[in-house]
Amino acid sequence: MTRPRSSLVHQASYALKHPHKVVPHLRRLARDSWLRLRSRDHVAYYRAVMKSDTARSPEGAVGSHSHKRWLALGRMQFDYLVEHGLKPECRMLEIGCGNLRAGRLFIDYLHTGNYYGIDISPDILMAAHDTVATHGLRDKLPYLTPVRDLRFAFLPDEHFDVVHAHSVFSHSPLEVIDECFAHIGRVMRPAGWFDFTFDRTEGKEHQVLREDFYYRTETLVALADRHGLDAAFMDDWERGPHKQSKIRVTRRR
Ligand SMILES: C[S@@+](CC[C@H](N)C(=O)[O-])C[C@H]1O[C@@H](n2cnc3c(N)ncnc32)[C@H](O)[C@@H]1O
């Protein structure tokens, strides 16, 4: 069983084993406290985190510390989704699209106008515009829209075949995921699906600062069920090198 990362004993033993991580963590802790004081809710807080991280490096802000890793992480998401049903004619919604690490490949592959990316961070969406321009994707006319919540109130009923959220719920408290599950079924076509990754724990659920959240699979499956969604754990994703796990959600018929 994993020891909760928030416990003092765990933190002290982690610091002893990884001394080089202590100063960066203290810096994040100071920023966390400052931004938490200034933000009215989690989304406002995380938008501020993204603003600060994007100013330093858009690729770093979505979690890639080199351009090579940024390309590889995007390719991994894209290849998996194509192997699991994505077709050029699909209409796709990407939640938390970031600076289009995978989005640039989805945009290129899908028919013109079929990619819709949303994100809470206007700063990372500006970087997404740069990705569209530098990767020659203007003619594909992707939608890139800032959002303040995950209610999808401005999107039409039963529109999307595929919804994708990579490394978004790993940064989300349960109420944000709950809001997403409560509304996502309305914008999905009846046979559509929604794939998302999450940081999985087999021990106690916990969070690191307000940035990283660890859930048990059964918590997310039960939450989906409460909103009339069936959730399936994607076993074959575990064989890849990515640290997060993946679940596919579909509308119950
Ligand atoms: C780690 S990045 C991953 C970006 C992209 N999915 C990728 O794989 O490159 C997480 C992204 O999700 C966005 N995000 C976090 N919480 C969100 C929410 N509740 N709604 C929409 N976007 C969110 C962040 O602004 C950020 O761009």
The ligand as a MOL file (V3000), in Angstrom:
LIG
                    3D

  0  0  0     0  0            999 V3000
M  V30 BEGIN CTAB
M  V30 COUNTS 27 29 0 0 0
M  V30 BEGIN ATOM
M  V30 1 C -0.3630 18.9240 -17.8890 0
M  V30 2 S -1.1930 19.9550 -19.0230 0 CHG=1
M  V30 3 C -1.5750 18.8120 -20.3240 0
M  V30 4 C -1.9590 19.5000 -21.6080 0
M  V30 5 C -2.3290 18.5430 -22.7640 0
M  V30 6 N -3.4720 17.7270 -22.4260 0
M  V30 7 C -1.1340 17.6900 -23.0980 0
M  V30 8 O -1.1490 16.4890 -22.8390 0
M  V30 9 O -0.1710 18.2680 -23.5770 0 CHG=-1
M  V30 10 C -2.8030 20.1860 -18.2620 0
M  V30 11 C -3.6550 21.1930 -19.0140 0
M  V30 12 O -4.9830 21.1240 -18.5200 0
M  V30 13 C -5.4600 22.4280 -18.2990 0
M  V30 14 N -6.4910 22.3210 -17.2600 0
M  V30 15 C -6.3270 22.0440 -15.9380 0
M  V30 16 N -7.5090 21.9870 -15.3160 0
M  V30 17 C -8.4550 22.2170 -16.2660 0
M  V30 18 C -9.8890 22.2840 -16.2520 0
M  V30 19 N -10.5740 22.1040 -15.1260 0
M  V30 20 N -10.5280 22.5400 -17.4210 0
M  V30 21 C -9.8360 22.7120 -18.5720 0
M  V30 22 N -8.4790 22.6810 -18.6480 0
M  V30 23 C -7.8040 22.4270 -17.5120 0
M  V30 24 C -4.2350 23.2340 -17.9190 0
M  V30 25 O -4.4120 24.6110 -18.1060 0
M  V30 26 C -3.1880 22.6250 -18.8510 0
M  V30 27 O -3.1500 23.2640 -20.0940 0
M  V30 END ATOM
M  V30 BEGIN BOND
M  V30 1 1 1 2
M  V30 2 1 2 3
M  V30 3 1 2 10
M  V30 4 1 3 4
M  V30 5 1 4 5
M  V30 6 1 5 6
M  V30 7 1 5 7
M  V30 8 2 7 8
M  V30 9 1 7 9
M  V30 10 1 10 11
M  V30 11 1 11 12
M  V30 12 1 11 26
M  V30 13 1 12 13
M  V30 14 1 13 14
M  V30 15 1 13 24
M  V30 16 1 14 15
M  V30 17 1 14 23
M  V30 18 2 15 16
M  V30 19 1 16 17
M  V30 20 1 17 18
M  V30 21 2 17 23
M  V30 22 1 18 19
M  V30 23 2 18 20
M  V30 24 1 20 21
M  V30 25 2 21 22
M  V30 26 1 22 23
M  V30 27 1 24 25
M  V30 28 1 24 26
M  V30 29 1 26 27
M  V30 END BOND
M  V30 END CTAB
M  END
